[in-house]
């Protein structure tokens, strides 16, 4: 969440190296104003929905706006919380009991 604009942004930073030594970087901030519309466009059966989380499990998009930036997937109850805990640990062979 950008503190100046109060909006969700994606920051991308890439170091610039010369002879394998860092000499600077290139950075860009992308505003994700259209993120909810993009995520809502994904249809998952009759009652399914998509959500988006960050690397640390923070919910960046969810149909329930109260969860966005206020909850981490691994702190949720049930299967979603268990899956979130496995993902945060870096496990690639998730134990899905869905």
MMTF fields as JSON, N, C-alpha, C and O atoms, coordinates in Angstrom:
{
  "mmtfVersion": "1.0.0",
  "mmtfProducer": "UNKNOWN",
  "numBonds": 391,
  "numAtoms": 392,
  "numGroups": 98,
  "numChains": 1,
  "numModels": 1,
  "chainsPerModel": [1],
  "groupsPerChain": [98],
  "chainIdList": ["A"],
  "bondAtomList": [4, 2, 8, 6, 12, 10, 16, 14, 20, 18, 24, 22, 28, 26, 32, 30, 36, 34, 40, 38, 44, 42, 48, 46, 52, 50, 56, 54, 60, 58, 64, 62, 68, 66, 72, 70, 76, 74, 80, 78, 84, 82, 88, 86, 92, 90, 96, 94, 100, 98, 104, 102, 108, 106, 112, 110, 116, 114, 120, 118, 124, 122, 128, 126, 132, 130, 136, 134, 140, 138, 144, 142, 148, 146, 152, 150, 156, 154, 160, 158, 164, 162, 168, 166, 172, 170, 176, 174, 180, 178, 184, 182, 188, 186, 192, 190, 196, 194, 200, 198, 204, 202, 208, 206, 212, 210, 216, 214, 220, 218, 224, 222, 228, 226, 232, 230, 236, 234, 240, 238, 244, 242, 248, 246, 252, 250, 256, 254, 260, 258, 264, 262, 268, 266, 272, 270, 276, 274, 280, 278, 284, 282, 288, 286, 292, 290, 296, 294, 300, 298, 304, 302, 308, 306, 312, 310, 316, 314, 320, 318, 324, 322, 328, 326, 332, 330, 336, 334, 340, 338, 344, 342, 348, 346, 352, 350, 356, 354, 360, 358, 364, 362, 368, 366, 372, 370, 376, 374, 380, 378, 384, 382, 388, 386],
  "bondOrderList": [1, 1, 1, 1, 1, 1, 1, 1, 1, 1, 1, 1, 1, 1, 1, 1, 1, 1, 1, 1, 1, 1, 1, 1, 1, 1, 1, 1, 1, 1, 1, 1, 1, 1, 1, 1, 1, 1, 1, 1, 1, 1, 1, 1, 1, 1, 1, 1, 1, 1, 1, 1, 1, 1, 1, 1, 1, 1, 1, 1, 1, 1, 1, 1, 1, 1, 1, 1, 1, 1, 1, 1, 1, 1, 1, 1, 1, 1, 1, 1, 1, 1, 1, 1, 1, 1, 1, 1, 1, 1, 1, 1, 1, 1, 1, 1, 1],
  "groupList": [{"groupName": "UNK", "atomNameList": ["N", "CA", "C", "O"], "elementList": ["N", "C", "C", "O"], "formalChargeList": [0, 0, 0, 0], "bondAtomList": [1, 0, 2, 1, 3, 2], "bondOrderList": [1, 1, 2], "singleLetterCode": "X", "chemCompType": "L-PEPTIDE LINKING"}],
  "groupTypeList": [0, 0, 0, 0, 0, 0, 0, 0, 0, 0, 0, 0, 0, 0, 0, 0, 0, 0, 0, 0, 0, 0, 0, 0, 0, 0, 0, 0, 0, 0, 0, 0, 0, 0, 0, 0, 0, 0, 0, 0, 0, 0, 0, 0, 0, 0, 0, 0, 0, 0, 0, 0, 0, 0, 0, 0, 0, 0, 0, 0, 0, 0, 0, 0, 0, 0, 0, 0, 0, 0, 0, 0, 0, 0, 0, 0, 0, 0, 0, 0, 0, 0, 0, 0, 0, 0, 0, 0, 0, 0, 0, 0, 0, 0, 0, 0, 0, 0],
  "groupIdList": [1, 2, 3, 4, 5, 6, 7, 8, 9, 10, 11, 12, 13, 14, 15, 16, 17, 18, 19, 20, 21, 22, 23, 24, 25, 26, 27, 28, 29, 30, 31, 32, 33, 34, 35, 36, 37, 38, 39, 40, 41, 42, 43, 44, 45, 46, 47, 48, 49, 50, 51, 52, 53, 54, 55, 56, 57, 58, 59, 60, 61, 62, 63, 64, 65, 66, 67, 68, 69, 70, 71, 72, 73, 74, 75, 76, 77, 78, 79, 80, 81, 82, 83, 84, 85, 86, 87, 88, 89, 90, 91, 92, 93, 94, 95, 96, 97, 98],
  "secStructList": [7, 7, 6, 6, 6, 7, 1, 7, 3, 3, 3, 3, 3, 3, 3, 3, 3, 3, 6, 6, 3, 3, 3, 3, 3, 3, 3, 3, 3, 3, 3, 7, 6, 6, 2, 2, 2, 2, 2, 2, 6, 7, 7, 5, 6, 6, 6, 5, 7, 7, 7, 3, 3, 7, 6, 6, 7, 5, 3, 3, 3, 7, 1, 1, 4, 4, 4, 6, 6, 6, 7, 5, 4, 4, 4, 1, 1, 2, 2, 2, 2, 2, 2, 2, 2, 2, 2, 2, 6, 6, 7, 1, 1, 7, 7, 7, 7, 7],
  "xCoordList": [0.852, 0.0, 0.894, 1.74, 0.703, 1.478, 0.957, -0.238, 1.841, 1.428, 1.032, 0.21, 1.594, 1.287, -0.072, -0.904, -0.295, -1.523, -2.623, -3.786, -2.278, -3.273, -3.8, -4.935, -2.995, -3.402, -2.396, -1.254, -2.848, -1.945, -1.072, -1.566, 0.238, 1.167, 2.086, 2.291, 2.622, 3.617, 4.922, 5.015, 5.923, 7.233, 8.183, 8.293, 8.863, 9.819, 11.169, 11.279, 12.196, 13.541, 14.517, 14.494, 15.367, 16.357, 17.729, 17.915, 18.691, 20.023, 20.728, 20.514, 21.556, 22.406, 23.826, 24.337, 24.462, 25.815, 26.766, 26.393, 27.989, 29.064, 30.185, 30.676, 30.586, 31.602, 31.201, 32.018, 29.922, 29.342, 29.347, 29.144, 29.577, 29.55, 28.342, 28.131, 27.546, 26.378, 26.802, 27.635, 26.201, 26.489, 25.231, 25.31, 24.092, 22.834, 21.666, 21.82, 20.488, 19.297, 18.254, 18.298, 17.324, 16.16, 14.948, 14.86, 14.014, 12.822, 11.578, 11.639, 10.456, 9.167, 8.095, 8.15, 7.137, 5.96, 4.753, 4.5, 4.009, 2.801, 1.582, 1.474, 0.671, -0.557, -1.475, -1.646, -2.055, -2.904, -4.386, -5.145, -4.784, -6.178, -7.167, -8.281, -6.775, -7.691, -7.626, -8.28, -6.859, -6.704, -8.04, -8.25, -8.952, -10.227, -11.001, -11.554, -11.045, -11.77, -11.105, -11.784, -9.774, -9.046, -9.33, -9.634, -9.233, -9.426, -10.866, -11.094, -11.834, -13.239, -13.554, -14.519, -12.741, -13.011, -12.715, -13.184, -11.954, -11.639, -12.813, -13.147, -13.432, -14.589, -14.13, -13.432, -14.525, -14.15, -15.413, -15.828, -16.013, -17.234, -18.388, -18.392, -19.378, -20.568, -20.38, -20.944, -19.603, -19.487, -18.063, -17.838, -17.094, -15.7, -15.288, -15.974, -14.168, -13.635, -12.113, -11.54, -11.485, -10.03, -9.625, -10.385, -8.416, -7.828, -6.339, -5.783, -5.697, -4.284, -3.574, -4.039, -2.437, -1.662, -0.234, 0.258, 0.41, 1.814, 2.686, 2.185, 3.978, 4.921, 4.832, 5.062, 4.498, 4.401, 3.008, 2.749, 2.099, 0.762, -0.29, -1.465, 0.104, -0.867, -1.84, -1.435, -3.111, -4.144, -4.175, -4.446, -3.891, -3.889, -5.21, -5.602, -5.9, -7.244, -8.056, -7.575, -9.282, -10.259, -11.632, -11.774, -12.645, -13.987, -14.494, -15.312, -14.016, -14.359, -13.324, -12.212, -13.678, -12.75, -12.137, -11.044, -12.825, -12.305, -11.021, -10.251, -10.788, -9.593, -8.372, -7.238, -8.602, -7.513, -6.59, -7.017, -5.312, -4.242, -4.427, -3.634, -5.461, -5.723, -5.551, -5.614, -5.339, -5.284, -4.22, -3.97, -3.607, -2.669, -3.305, -3.999, -3.058, -3.671, -3.38, -4.276, -2.146, -1.763, -2.441, -2.41, -3.049, -3.752, -5.23, -5.944, -5.693, -7.095, -7.299, -6.348, -8.517, -8.813, -9.018, -9.221, -8.963, -9.271, -8.207, -7.03, -8.66, -7.747, -6.955, -5.766, -7.614, -6.894, -5.729, -4.64, -5.938, -4.862, -3.731, -2.559, -4.079, -3.062, -2.261, -1.037, -2.954, -2.266, -1.366, -0.232, -1.863, -1.066, 0.198, 1.265, 0.098, 1.275, 2.299, 3.498, 1.837, 2.749, 3.422, 4.617, 2.658, 3.2, 4.265, 5.322, 4.002, 4.938, 6.241, 7.311, 6.159, 7.362, 8.14, 9.262, 7.552, 8.228, 8.013, 8.692, 7.062, 6.793, 6.152, 5.245, 6.63, 6.102, 5.153, 4.443, 5.138, 4.257, 3.142, 3.139, 2.193, 1.169, 0.217, -0.178, -0.141, -1.063, -2.473, -2.968, -3.112, -4.445, -5.51, -5.56, -6.357, -7.446, -8.772, -9.738, -8.806, -10.017, -10.97, -12.039],
  "yCoordList": [-1.176, 0.0, 1.234, 1.401, 2.077, 3.305, 4.307, 4.601, 4.824, 5.74, 7.114, 7.79, 7.537, 8.855, 8.859, 9.73, 7.866, 7.832, 6.989, 7.113, 6.128, 5.274, 4.193, 3.743, 3.777, 2.763, 1.621, 1.78, 0.458, -0.687, -0.48, -0.2, -0.624, -0.513, -1.734, -2.394, -2.011, -3.06, -2.357, -1.637, -2.56, -1.959, -3.003, -4.107, -2.648, -3.543, -2.839, -1.708, -3.511, -2.947, -3.961, -5.138, -3.495, -4.357, -3.695, -2.575, -4.379, -3.782, -3.735, -4.593, -2.734, -2.614, -2.93, -2.332, -3.875, -4.285, -4.099, -4.302, -3.713, -3.644, -4.51, -4.286, -5.504, -6.469, -7.087, -7.264, -7.404, -8.056, -7.19, -7.699, -5.886, -4.954, -4.03, -3.468, -3.864, -2.977, -1.515, -0.996, -0.867, 0.542, 1.405, 2.629, 0.777, 1.514, 0.557, -0.657, 1.131, 0.297, 1.032, 2.251, 0.26, 0.778, 0.359, -0.783, 1.282, 0.967, 1.556, 2.572, 0.898, 1.38, 0.992, -0.082, 1.865, 1.582, 1.526, 2.459, 0.432, 0.271, 0.311, -0.482, 1.232, 1.29, 0.16, -0.084, -0.517, -1.668, -1.331, -2.115, -0.152, 0.291, -0.672, -0.832, -1.314, -2.203, -3.638, -4.516, -3.889, -5.25, -5.916, -7.063, -5.25, -5.927, -6.363, -7.462, -5.517, -5.886, -7.065, -7.95, -7.068, -8.167, -9.466, -10.482, -9.441, -10.65, -11.151, -12.361, -10.248, -10.643, -11.31, -12.066, -11.032, -11.59, -13.085, -13.757, -13.614, -15.045, -15.807, -15.616, -16.656, -17.435, -18.835, -19.504, -19.267, -20.586, -21.36, -21.385, -21.985, -22.738, -21.826, -20.651, -22.369, -21.596, -20.719, -19.627, -21.175, -20.406, -20.075, -19.526, -20.399, -20.159, -18.717, -17.963, -18.347, -17.002, -17.066, -18.017, -16.045, -15.971, -14.972, -14.071, -15.152, -14.162, -14.123, -15.049, -13.061, -12.849, -12.551, -11.742, -13.216, -12.985, -12.592, -12.903, -11.908, -11.562, -12.712, -13.717, -12.561, -13.615, -13.949, -15.094, -12.959, -13.218, -13.652, -13.809, -13.849, -14.339, -13.264, -13.581, -11.987, -10.903, -10.929, -11.052, -10.814, -10.848, -9.499, -8.465, -9.527, -8.319, -8.104, -6.967, -9.194, -9.107, -10.271, -11.401, -9.98, -10.983, -10.36, -9.148, -11.138, -10.568, -9.879, -8.962, -10.314, -9.664, -8.57, -8.861, -7.326, -6.201, -6.06, -5.511, -6.549, -6.432, -7.237, -6.944, -8.239, -9.071, -8.462, -8.776, -7.592, -7.035, -6.191, -5.229, -6.575, -5.93, -6.03, -5.468, -6.737, -6.886, -8.304, -8.535, -9.249, -10.658, -11.366, -11.012, -12.361, -13.209, -14.583, -15.07, -15.199, -16.485, -17.511, -18.258, -17.562, -18.561, -18.357, -19.255, -17.202, -16.977, -17.344, -17.274, -17.735, -18.117, -19.527, -20.299, -19.846, -21.173, -22.178, -21.807, -23.434, -24.511, -24.753, -24.449, -25.318, -25.71, -24.54, -24.679, -23.373, -22.228, -21.826, -21.546, -21.793, -21.458, -22.464, -22.089, -23.745, -24.802, -24.693, -24.828, -24.449, -24.279, -23.049, -23.087, -21.968, -20.75, -20.995, -20.502, -21.744, -22.043, -22.839, -22.579, -23.799, -24.6, -23.739, -23.884, -22.844, -21.983, -21.052, -20.885, -20.444, -19.508, -20.208, -19.602, -21.464, -22.24, -22.61, -23.109, -22.368, -22.686, -24.103, -24.57, -24.797, -26.171, -26.165, -25.38, -27.036, -27.091, -28.268, -28.323, -29.188, -30.353, -30.156, -30.796, -29.272, -28.899, -30.047, -30.788, -30.174, -31.204, -30.629, -30.029, -30.811, -30.26, -31.265, -32.367, -30.878, -31.754, -31.152, -31.124, -30.673, -30.0, -30.974, -30.579],
  "zCoordList": [0.0, 0.0, 0.0, 0.879, -0.974, -1.055, -0.028, 0.005, 0.798, 1.857, 1.337, 1.956, 0.224, -0.329, -1.019, -0.764, -1.905, -2.695, -2.066, -2.451, -1.099, -0.467, -1.394, -1.24, -2.346, -3.315, -3.305, -2.874, -3.795, -3.914, -5.147, -6.239, -4.947, -6.06, -6.079, -5.061, -7.236, -7.396, -7.718, -8.712, -6.889, -7.112, -7.665, -7.131, -8.73, -9.362, -9.381, -9.855, -8.865, -8.818, -9.405, -9.046, -10.303, -10.936, -10.827, -11.303, -10.202, -10.093, -11.454, -12.31, -11.627, -12.811, -12.368, -11.421, -13.058, -12.691, -13.868, -15.024, -13.557, -14.529, -13.985, -12.879, -14.771, -14.32, -12.978, -12.074, -12.891, -11.707, -10.446, -9.343, -10.605, -9.471, -9.623, -10.698, -8.564, -8.672, -8.847, -8.103, -9.855, -10.119, -10.062, -10.164, -9.901, -9.839, -9.931, -9.798, -10.162, -10.302, -11.128, -11.288, -11.642, -12.356, -11.548, -11.098, -11.363, -10.563, -11.216, -11.908, -10.98, -11.473, -10.462, -9.863, -10.285, -9.462, -10.382, -11.145, -10.309, -11.106, -10.193, -9.257, -10.466, -9.693, -10.133, -11.327, -9.174, -9.467, -9.277, -8.707, -9.763, -9.627, -10.255, -9.755, -11.341, -12.056, -11.552, -12.115, -10.514, -10.004, -9.661, -10.056, -8.944, -8.63, -9.873, -9.9, -10.899, -12.11, -12.819, -13.339, -12.834, -13.463, -12.723, -13.347, -11.398, -10.602, -10.668, -10.677, -10.714, -10.804, -12.137, -12.246, -13.147, -14.479, -14.551, -15.47, -13.609, -13.605, -13.011, -11.841, -13.792, -13.354, -12.965, -13.728, -11.779, -11.272, -10.908, -9.749, -11.902, -11.668, -11.322, -11.687, -10.61, -10.27, -9.036, -8.967, -8.07, -6.836, -6.435, -5.356, -7.287, -6.938, -7.168, -7.858, -6.587, -6.771, -6.685, -6.153, -7.215, -7.158, -6.085, -5.729, -5.581, -4.685, -4.951, -5.541, -4.52, -4.791, -3.481, -2.678, -3.276, -2.059, -2.424, -3.508, -1.497, -1.677, -1.206, -0.701, -1.37, -0.996, 0.49, 0.878, 1.329, 2.772, 3.202, 4.395, 2.234, 2.534, 2.702, 2.882, 2.649, 2.78, 1.607, 0.451, 1.917, 0.877, 0.164, 0.774, -1.151, -1.972, -2.679, -2.94, -2.991, -3.544, -3.004, -2.929, -2.633, -2.205, -2.418, -2.257, -2.772, -2.932, -1.661, -1.737, -0.509, 0.761, 1.015, 1.456, 0.742, 0.861, 2.254, 2.392, 3.286, 4.649, 4.859, 5.774, 4.025, 4.151, 3.475, 3.836, 2.497, 1.691, 2.562, 3.201, 2.57, 3.332, 4.843, 5.599, 5.292, 6.726, 7.228, 8.436, 6.349, 6.74, 5.909, 4.757, 6.514, 5.792, 5.631, 6.524, 4.481, 4.168, 5.252, 5.645, 5.743, 6.734, 8.086, 8.927, 8.311, 9.577, 9.497, 10.498, 8.307, 8.155, 8.702, 8.821, 9.024, 9.572, 8.445, 7.288, 8.799, 7.861, 6.823, 7.017, 5.693, 4.623, 4.053, 3.762, 3.891, 3.333, 4.222, 3.722, 5.525, 6.454, 6.395, 6.414, 6.323, 6.232, 4.94, 4.946, 3.842, 2.559, 2.618, 2.141, 3.197, 3.337, 4.139, 3.774, 5.222, 6.041, 5.24, 5.335, 4.455, 3.63, 2.565, 2.31, 1.945, 0.904, 1.466, 0.857, 2.615, 3.22, 3.587, 3.522, 3.967, 4.29, 3.032, 3.123, 1.849, 0.6, 0.13, -0.785, 0.757, 0.345, -1.042, -1.318, -1.891, -3.258, -3.468, -4.473, -2.544, -2.632, -1.614, -0.562, -1.923, -0.964, -0.685, -1.585, 0.589, 1.03, 0.937, 1.891, -0.205, -0.441, -0.07, -0.616, 0.857, 1.289, 0.846, 1.608, -0.393, -0.884, -1.508, -1.973]
}
